[in-house]
């Protein structure tokens, strides 16, 4: 059986919209990356408790903690040769 998880910040920067949408779609885990336009590593303890509580109230677990890094420029072309090169 597969467990489906998702980056909730792709739904919205707002926590309630993130967890409500996940619950509506029967997705029971989220990869915590950012909330309120704030990187997970920059959230306060109080904010993290709020995330944990809001997710738990809807039966959503946190599958992993991700940091926003190396997001590809949305305008970059997949045919762009620089995207295909391996780092040295």
C-alpha positions as CSV (number, residue, x, y, z in Angstrom):
1,X,0.0,0.0,0.0
2,X,1.2,3.5,-0.9
3,X,1.2,6.4,1.5
4,X,0.5,9.7,-0.3
5,X,2.2,12.8,1.0
6,X,2.5,16.3,-0.4
7,X,4.1,19.7,-0.2
8,X,1.3,21.6,1.3
9,X,2.8,25.0,0.6
10,X,2.1,24.3,-3.1
11,X,-1.6,24.7,-2.1
12,X,-1.3,28.0,-0.3
13,X,1.0,29.9,2.1
14,X,-1.9,29.8,4.7
15,X,-1.9,26.9,7.2
16,X,-5.6,26.4,7.4
17,X,-6.0,26.2,3.6
18,X,-3.1,23.8,3.4
19,X,-4.4,21.3,6.0
20,X,-8.1,21.7,5.0
21,X,-7.3,20.9,1.3
22,X,-5.1,17.9,2.3
23,X,-7.9,16.6,4.5
24,X,-10.5,17.1,1.7
25,X,-8.3,15.2,-0.7
26,X,-7.8,12.3,1.8
27,X,-4.0,13.0,2.0
28,X,-3.0,12.1,5.4
29,X,0.6,13.3,5.5
30,X,2.4,16.5,4.5
31,X,6.0,17.4,3.9
32,X,6.4,20.6,6.0
33,X,8.4,23.1,4.0
34,X,6.9,26.5,4.6
35,X,3.8,28.1,6.2
36,X,2.7,31.8,6.1
37,X,5.5,32.4,3.5
38,X,8.0,31.4,6.2
39,X,10.6,28.6,5.7
40,X,10.0,25.8,8.2
41,X,13.5,26.4,9.7
42,X,12.5,30.0,10.5
43,X,9.2,29.2,12.3
44,X,9.0,29.9,16.0
45,X,8.3,27.2,18.5
46,X,4.8,28.7,18.9
47,X,4.2,28.6,15.2
48,X,5.4,25.0,15.0
49,X,3.0,24.0,17.8
50,X,0.2,25.6,15.8
51,X,1.1,23.7,12.7
52,X,1.3,20.4,14.7
53,X,-2.0,21.1,16.3
54,X,-3.8,22.1,13.1
55,X,-2.5,19.1,11.2
56,X,-3.4,16.7,14.1
57,X,-6.9,18.0,14.4
58,X,-7.5,17.0,10.7
59,X,-5.7,13.6,11.1
60,X,-2.7,14.7,9.1
61,X,0.8,13.7,10.0
62,X,4.1,15.3,9.1
63,X,6.1,12.8,6.9
64,X,9.2,15.0,6.7
65,X,10.7,18.4,7.2
66,X,11.9,20.0,4.0
67,X,13.7,23.3,3.5
68,X,13.0,25.4,0.6
69,X,16.2,25.2,-1.4
70,X,17.2,25.0,-5.0
71,X,13.8,25.7,-6.4
72,X,14.1,25.7,-10.2
73,X,13.3,28.9,-12.0
74,X,9.8,28.2,-13.4
75,X,10.8,30.0,-16.6
76,X,13.8,27.6,-17.2
77,X,13.3,25.3,-20.1
78,X,13.8,21.6,-19.7
79,X,15.8,21.7,-22.9
80,X,18.2,24.2,-21.2
81,X,21.5,22.5,-21.3
82,X,22.6,23.9,-18.0
83,X,19.8,21.8,-16.3
84,X,21.2,18.6,-17.7
85,X,24.8,19.0,-16.6
86,X,26.0,17.2,-13.6
87,X,27.7,19.2,-10.9
88,X,31.6,19.0,-11.0
